[in-house]
């Protein structure tokens, strides 16, 4: 897990393709959507953490808004093949104890 960031924001997207295609590839080279999204999205500066709920078609990403905006993430999702149908919705800033 990433180092706590007091300015971090959690953004959520609804991605129907997660429900339709929770795994991608062929039987010899299949991977889960979660693994694919993690490997690609963690390459983006400012993505601190993420959680994929394929059953609900939901992706939550903790970001550093000073380093990345939601538009860049939406574009990356489209390029990966998991375009969101709406979102993101921002949640309260992440807090640490």
Secondary structure, 3 states (H helix, E strand, C coil): CCCCCCCEEEEEEECHHHHHCCEECCCCCCEEHHHHHHHHHCCCCCEEEEEEECCCCEEEEEEECCCCCHHHHHHHHHHHCCCCCEEEEECCCCCCC
